[in-house]
């Protein structure tokens, strides 16, 4: 899917993007690159002048 495939009123909603489980008791994360990927997604979305 490309930005051209999205409806004009599509929005990006990022939910629970925080350090809520940063405790050794939870073990290692399975997605260490999450922050960088979300940042890239937000940058691309904003560059396309889409609402967040």
PyMOL Python script that loads the backbone (N, CA, C, O; Angstrom):
from pymol import cmd

cmd.read_pdbstr("""\
ATOM      1  N   UNK A   1       0.850  -1.176   0.000  1.00  0.00           N
ATOM      2  CA  UNK A   1       0.000   0.000   0.000  1.00  0.00           C
ATOM      3  C   UNK A   1       0.893   1.236   0.000  1.00  0.00           C
ATOM      4  O   UNK A   1       1.896   1.291   0.711  1.00  0.00           O
ATOM      5  N   UNK A   2       0.525   2.202  -0.788  1.00  0.00           N
ATOM      6  CA  UNK A   2       1.243   3.471  -0.824  1.00  0.00           C
ATOM      7  C   UNK A   2       0.341   4.568  -0.281  1.00  0.00           C
ATOM      8  O   UNK A   2      -0.851   4.357  -0.061  1.00  0.00           O
ATOM      9  N   UNK A   3       0.927   5.746  -0.066  1.00  0.00           N
ATOM     10  CA  UNK A   3       0.132   6.874   0.422  1.00  0.00           C
ATOM     11  C   UNK A   3      -0.996   7.201  -0.544  1.00  0.00           C
ATOM     12  O   UNK A   3      -2.055   7.670  -0.127  1.00  0.00           O
ATOM     13  N   UNK A   4      -0.778   6.958  -1.832  1.00  0.00           N
ATOM     14  CA  UNK A   4      -1.810   7.239  -2.828  1.00  0.00           C
ATOM     15  C   UNK A   4      -3.017   6.313  -2.654  1.00  0.00           C
ATOM     16  O   UNK A   4      -4.119   6.651  -3.086  1.00  0.00           O
ATOM     17  N   UNK A   5      -2.823   5.150  -2.028  1.00  0.00           N
ATOM     18  CA  UNK A   5      -3.911   4.202  -1.810  1.00  0.00           C
ATOM     19  C   UNK A   5      -4.771   4.553  -0.603  1.00  0.00           C
ATOM     20  O   UNK A   5      -5.846   3.981  -0.420  1.00  0.00           O
ATOM     21  N   UNK A   6      -4.309   5.484   0.216  1.00  0.00           N
ATOM     22  CA  UNK A   6      -5.031   5.833   1.440  1.00  0.00           C
ATOM     23  C   UNK A   6      -6.098   6.879   1.164  1.00  0.00           C
ATOM     24  O   UNK A   6      -5.908   7.743   0.308  1.00  0.00           O
ATOM     25  N   UNK A   7      -7.214   6.816   1.874  1.00  0.00           N
ATOM     26  CA  UNK A   7      -8.213   7.874   1.722  1.00  0.00           C
ATOM     27  C   UNK A   7      -7.659   9.203   2.214  1.00  0.00           C
ATOM     28  O   UNK A   7      -6.758   9.232   3.052  1.00  0.00           O
ATOM     29  N   UNK A   8      -8.191  10.290   1.701  1.00  0.00           N
ATOM     30  CA  UNK A   8      -7.710  11.623   2.068  1.00  0.00           C
ATOM     31  C   UNK A   8      -7.843  11.913   3.555  1.00  0.00           C
ATOM     32  O   UNK A   8      -7.076  12.707   4.099  1.00  0.00           O
ATOM     33  N   UNK A   9      -8.801  11.283   4.217  1.00  0.00           N
ATOM     34  CA  UNK A   9      -9.008  11.566   5.635  1.00  0.00           C
ATOM     35  C   UNK A   9      -8.349  10.536   6.560  1.00  0.00           C
ATOM     36  O   UNK A   9      -8.667  10.482   7.748  1.00  0.00           O
ATOM     37  N   UNK A  10      -7.433   9.719   6.023  1.00  0.00           N
ATOM     38  CA  UNK A  10      -6.725   8.737   6.853  1.00  0.00           C
ATOM     39  C   UNK A  10      -5.813   9.456   7.838  1.00  0.00           C
ATOM     40  O   UNK A  10      -5.195  10.467   7.504  1.00  0.00           O
ATOM     41  N   UNK A  11      -5.735   8.926   9.048  1.00  0.00           N
ATOM     42  CA  UNK A  11      -4.860   9.487  10.081  1.00  0.00           C
ATOM     43  C   UNK A  11      -3.965   8.379  10.629  1.00  0.00           C
ATOM     44  O   UNK A  11      -4.290   7.195  10.528  1.00  0.00           O
ATOM     45  N   UNK A  12      -2.848   8.775  11.204  1.00  0.00           N
ATOM     46  CA  UNK A  12      -1.947   7.836  11.871  1.00  0.00           C
ATOM     47  C   UNK A  12      -2.137   8.005  13.371  1.00  0.00           C
ATOM     48  O   UNK A  12      -2.018   9.110  13.899  1.00  0.00           O
ATOM     49  N   UNK A  13      -2.431   6.912  14.049  1.00  0.00           N
ATOM     50  CA  UNK A  13      -2.618   6.938  15.497  1.00  0.00           C
ATOM     51  C   UNK A  13      -1.567   6.022  16.119  1.00  0.00           C
ATOM     52  O   UNK A  13      -1.576   4.812  15.889  1.00  0.00           O
ATOM     53  N   UNK A  14      -0.678   6.591  16.892  1.00  0.00           N
ATOM     54  CA  UNK A  14       0.341   5.815  17.606  1.00  0.00           C
ATOM     55  C   UNK A  14      -0.129   5.642  19.042  1.00  0.00           C
ATOM     56  O   UNK A  14      -0.379   6.619  19.749  1.00  0.00           O
ATOM     57  N   UNK A  15      -0.245   4.404  19.460  1.00  0.00           N
ATOM     58  CA  UNK A  15      -0.782   4.108  20.785  1.00  0.00           C
ATOM     59  C   UNK A  15       0.291   3.455  21.651  1.00  0.00           C
ATOM     60  O   UNK A  15       0.977   2.527  21.223  1.00  0.00           O
ATOM     61  N   UNK A  16       0.422   3.957  22.868  1.00  0.00           N
ATOM     62  CA  UNK A  16       1.286   3.366  23.885  1.00  0.00           C
ATOM     63  C   UNK A  16       2.748   3.310  23.447  1.00  0.00           C
ATOM     64  O   UNK A  16       3.393   2.269  23.573  1.00  0.00           O
ATOM     65  N   UNK A  17       3.266   4.406  22.942  1.00  0.00           N
ATOM     66  CA  UNK A  17       4.672   4.496  22.545  1.00  0.00           C
ATOM     67  C   UNK A  17       5.476   5.078  23.701  1.00  0.00           C
ATOM     68  O   UNK A  17       5.956   6.209  23.629  1.00  0.00           O
ATOM     69  N   UNK A  18       5.615   4.307  24.751  1.00  0.00           N
ATOM     70  CA  UNK A  18       6.313   4.773  25.939  1.00  0.00           C
ATOM     71  C   UNK A  18       7.178   3.655  26.508  1.00  0.00           C
ATOM     72  O   UNK A  18       7.107   2.509  26.064  1.00  0.00           O
ATOM     73  N   UNK A  19       7.973   3.997  27.468  1.00  0.00           N
ATOM     74  CA  UNK A  19       8.821   3.015  28.136  1.00  0.00           C
ATOM     75  C   UNK A  19       8.077   2.539  29.384  1.00  0.00           C
ATOM     76  O   UNK A  19       8.419   2.916  30.505  1.00  0.00           O
ATOM     77  N   UNK A  20       7.075   1.720  29.178  1.00  0.00           N
ATOM     78  CA  UNK A  20       6.252   1.271  30.286  1.00  0.00           C
ATOM     79  C   UNK A  20       6.702  -0.043  30.899  1.00  0.00           C
ATOM     80  O   UNK A  20       6.357  -0.339  32.043  1.00  0.00           O
ATOM     81  N   UNK A  21       7.458  -0.829  30.165  1.00  0.00           N
ATOM     82  CA  UNK A  21       7.885  -2.138  30.650  1.00  0.00           C
ATOM     83  C   UNK A  21       9.403  -2.238  30.647  1.00  0.00           C
ATOM     84  O   UNK A  21       9.960  -3.281  30.305  1.00  0.00           O
ATOM     85  N   UNK A  22      10.065  -1.165  31.025  1.00  0.00           N
ATOM     86  CA  UNK A  22      11.525  -1.128  31.063  1.00  0.00           C
ATOM     87  C   UNK A  22      11.989  -1.615  32.430  1.00  0.00           C
ATOM     88  O   UNK A  22      12.480  -0.839  33.250  1.00  0.00           O
ATOM     89  N   UNK A  23      11.824  -2.906  32.658  1.00  0.00           N
ATOM     90  CA  UNK A  23      12.184  -3.505  33.934  1.00  0.00           C
ATOM     91  C   UNK A  23      12.770  -4.882  33.645  1.00  0.00           C
ATOM     92  O   UNK A  23      12.202  -5.633  32.852  1.00  0.00           O
ATOM     93  N   UNK A  24      13.887  -5.229  34.267  1.00  0.00           N
ATOM     94  CA  UNK A  24      14.500  -6.538  34.022  1.00  0.00           C
ATOM     95  C   UNK A  24      13.546  -7.711  34.260  1.00  0.00           C
ATOM     96  O   UNK A  24      13.717  -8.774  33.662  1.00  0.00           O
ATOM     97  N   UNK A  25      12.561  -7.534  35.111  1.00  0.00           N
ATOM     98  CA  UNK A  25      11.620  -8.624  35.385  1.00  0.00           C
ATOM     99  C   UNK A  25      10.852  -9.050  34.140  1.00  0.00           C
ATOM    100  O   UNK A  25      10.404 -10.193  34.053  1.00  0.00           O
ATOM    101  N   UNK A  26      10.693  -8.141  33.171  1.00  0.00           N
ATOM    102  CA  UNK A  26       9.956  -8.451  31.945  1.00  0.00           C
ATOM    103  C   UNK A  26      10.822  -9.170  30.922  1.00  0.00           C
ATOM    104  O   UNK A  26      10.295  -9.706  29.948  1.00  0.00           O
ATOM    105  N   UNK A  27      12.132  -9.196  31.116  1.00  0.00           N
ATOM    106  CA  UNK A  27      13.029  -9.852  30.164  1.00  0.00           C
ATOM    107  C   UNK A  27      13.382  -8.935  29.007  1.00  0.00           C
ATOM    108  O   UNK A  27      12.997  -7.766  28.979  1.00  0.00           O
ATOM    109  N   UNK A  28      14.130  -9.491  28.041  1.00  0.00           N
ATOM    110  CA  UNK A  28      14.561  -8.717  26.873  1.00  0.00           C
ATOM    111  C   UNK A  28      13.381  -8.412  25.960  1.00  0.00           C
ATOM    112  O   UNK A  28      12.439  -9.194  25.842  1.00  0.00           O
ATOM    113  N   UNK A  29      13.463  -7.264  25.328  1.00  0.00           N
ATOM    114  CA  UNK A  29      12.433  -6.898  24.347  1.00  0.00           C
ATOM    115  C   UNK A  29      12.621  -7.705  23.074  1.00  0.00           C
ATOM    116  O   UNK A  29      13.738  -8.101  22.741  1.00  0.00           O
ATOM    117  N   UNK A  30      11.541  -7.943  22.373  1.00  0.00           N
ATOM    118  CA  UNK A  30      11.619  -8.667  21.102  1.00  0.00           C
ATOM    119  C   UNK A  30      11.621  -7.719  19.905  1.00  0.00           C
ATOM    120  O   UNK A  30      11.636  -8.170  18.760  1.00  0.00           O
ATOM    121  N   UNK A  31      11.607  -6.401  20.161  1.00  0.00           N
ATOM    122  CA  UNK A  31      11.548  -5.416  19.081  1.00  0.00           C
ATOM    123  C   UNK A  31      12.451  -4.213  19.394  1.00  0.00           C
ATOM    124  O   UNK A  31      11.954  -3.096  19.542  1.00  0.00           O
ATOM    125  N   UNK A  32      13.760  -4.426  19.494  1.00  0.00           N
ATOM    126  CA  UNK A  32      14.650  -3.331  19.899  1.00  0.00           C
ATOM    127  C   UNK A  32      14.683  -2.156  18.923  1.00  0.00           C
ATOM    128  O   UNK A  32      15.119  -1.068  19.300  1.00  0.00           O
ATOM    129  N   UNK A  33      14.239  -2.341  17.690  1.00  0.00           N
ATOM    130  CA  UNK A  33      14.260  -1.239  16.723  1.00  0.00           C
ATOM    131  C   UNK A  33      12.919  -0.514  16.618  1.00  0.00           C
ATOM    132  O   UNK A  33      12.716   0.281  15.700  1.00  0.00           O
ATOM    133  N   UNK A  34      12.006  -0.780  17.546  1.00  0.00           N
ATOM    134  CA  UNK A  34      10.669  -0.189  17.485  1.00  0.00           C
ATOM    135  C   UNK A  34      10.695   1.330  17.438  1.00  0.00           C
ATOM    136  O   UNK A  34      10.024   1.927  16.596  1.00  0.00           O
ATOM    137  N   UNK A  35      11.454   1.970  18.324  1.00  0.00           N
ATOM    138  CA  UNK A  35      11.463   3.430  18.383  1.00  0.00           C
ATOM    139  C   UNK A  35      11.903   4.040  17.059  1.00  0.00           C
ATOM    140  O   UNK A  35      11.302   5.004  16.586  1.00  0.00           O
ATOM    141  N   UNK A  36      12.952   3.479  16.462  1.00  0.00           N
ATOM    142  CA  UNK A  36      13.450   3.999  15.184  1.00  0.00           C
ATOM    143  C   UNK A  36      12.422   3.795  14.074  1.00  0.00           C
ATOM    144  O   UNK A  36      12.256   4.665  13.219  1.00  0.00           O
ATOM    145  N   UNK A  37      11.743   2.671  14.079  1.00  0.00           N
ATOM    146  CA  UNK A  37      10.732   2.407  13.045  1.00  0.00           C
ATOM    147  C   UNK A  37       9.524   3.329  13.185  1.00  0.00           C
ATOM    148  O   UNK A  37       8.998   3.821  12.187  1.00  0.00           O
ATOM    149  N   UNK A  38       9.089   3.560  14.409  1.00  0.00           N
ATOM    150  CA  UNK A  38       7.964   4.473  14.627  1.00  0.00           C
ATOM    151  C   UNK A  38       8.371   5.892  14.246  1.00  0.00           C
ATOM    152  O   UNK A  38       7.580   6.622  13.648  1.00  0.00           O
ATOM    153  N   UNK A  39       9.596   6.291  14.586  1.00  0.00           N
ATOM    154  CA  UNK A  39      10.078   7.625  14.214  1.00  0.00           C
ATOM    155  C   UNK A  39      10.108   7.783  12.697  1.00  0.00           C
ATOM    156  O   UNK A  39       9.737   8.837  12.180  1.00  0.00           O
ATOM    157  N   UNK A  40      10.545   6.747  11.976  1.00  0.00           N
ATOM    158  CA  UNK A  40      10.555   6.793  10.517  1.00  0.00           C
ATOM    159  C   UNK A  40       9.156   6.873   9.938  1.00  0.00           C
ATOM    160  O   UNK A  40       8.913   7.611   8.983  1.00  0.00           O
ATOM    161  N   UNK A  41       8.240   6.117  10.513  1.00  0.00           N
ATOM    162  CA  UNK A  41       6.846   6.157  10.068  1.00  0.00           C
ATOM    163  C   UNK A  41       6.245   7.535  10.294  1.00  0.00           C
ATOM    164  O   UNK A  41       5.582   8.079   9.411  1.00  0.00           O
ATOM    165  N   UNK A  42       6.474   8.103  11.474  1.00  0.00           N
ATOM    166  CA  UNK A  42       5.970   9.448  11.760  1.00  0.00           C
ATOM    167  C   UNK A  42       6.561  10.478  10.803  1.00  0.00           C
ATOM    168  O   UNK A  42       5.845  11.351  10.314  1.00  0.00           O
ATOM    169  N   UNK A  43       7.854  10.384  10.533  1.00  0.00           N
ATOM    170  CA  UNK A  43       8.503  11.336   9.628  1.00  0.00           C
ATOM    171  C   UNK A  43       7.913  11.244   8.224  1.00  0.00           C
ATOM    172  O   UNK A  43       7.640  12.265   7.594  1.00  0.00           O
ATOM    173  N   UNK A  44       7.718  10.023   7.737  1.00  0.00           N
ATOM    174  CA  UNK A  44       7.144   9.842   6.399  1.00  0.00           C
ATOM    175  C   UNK A  44       5.707  10.346   6.350  1.00  0.00           C
ATOM    176  O   UNK A  44       5.301  10.983   5.378  1.00  0.00           O
ATOM    177  N   UNK A  45       4.945  10.062   7.389  1.00  0.00           N
ATOM    178  CA  UNK A  45       3.547  10.485   7.443  1.00  0.00           C
ATOM    179  C   UNK A  45       3.456  12.003   7.436  1.00  0.00           C
ATOM    180  O   UNK A  45       2.653  12.588   6.709  1.00  0.00           O
ATOM    181  N   UNK A  46       4.300  12.636   8.262  1.00  0.00           N
ATOM    182  CA  UNK A  46       4.291  14.102   8.327  1.00  0.00           C
ATOM    183  C   UNK A  46       4.799  14.720   7.029  1.00  0.00           C
ATOM    184  O   UNK A  46       4.291  15.758   6.606  1.00  0.00           O
ATOM    185  N   UNK A  47       5.788  14.104   6.391  1.00  0.00           N
ATOM    186  CA  UNK A  47       6.305  14.606   5.115  1.00  0.00           C
ATOM    187  C   UNK A  47       5.230  14.565   4.037  1.00  0.00           C
ATOM    188  O   UNK A  47       5.238  15.376   3.111  1.00  0.00           O
ATOM    189  N   UNK A  48       4.304  13.613   4.161  1.00  0.00           N
ATOM    190  CA  UNK A  48       3.179  13.514   3.223  1.00  0.00           C
ATOM    191  C   UNK A  48       2.041  14.443   3.628  1.00  0.00           C
ATOM    192  O   UNK A  48       0.972  14.428   3.018  1.00  0.00           O
ATOM    193  N   UNK A  49       2.274  15.253   4.661  1.00  0.00           N
ATOM    194  CA  UNK A  49       1.296  16.218   5.169  1.00  0.00           C
ATOM    195  C   UNK A  49       0.006  15.532   5.609  1.00  0.00           C
ATOM    196  O   UNK A  49      -1.094  16.020   5.353  1.00  0.00           O
ATOM    197  N   UNK A  50       0.167  14.384   6.278  1.00  0.00           N
ATOM    198  CA  UNK A  50      -0.970  13.629   6.803  1.00  0.00           C
ATOM    199  C   UNK A  50      -1.142  13.932   8.285  1.00  0.00           C
ATOM    200  O   UNK A  50      -0.156  14.217   8.964  1.00  0.00           O
ATOM    201  N   UNK A  51      -2.373  13.880   8.809  1.00  0.00           N
ATOM    202  CA  UNK A  51      -2.592  14.162  10.233  1.00  0.00           C
ATOM    203  C   UNK A  51      -2.148  13.010  11.132  1.00  0.00           C
ATOM    204  O   UNK A  51      -2.302  11.835  10.800  1.00  0.00           O
ATOM    205  N   UNK A  52      -1.597  13.386  12.269  1.00  0.00           N
ATOM    206  CA  UNK A  52      -1.178  12.412  13.286  1.00  0.00           C
ATOM    207  C   UNK A  52      -2.050  12.622  14.496  1.00  0.00           C
ATOM    208  O   UNK A  52      -1.896  11.921  15.497  1.00  0.00           O
TER     209      UNK A  52
END
""", "prot")
cmd.dss("prot")
cmd.show_as("cartoon", "prot")
cmd.util.cbc("prot")
cmd.orient("prot")
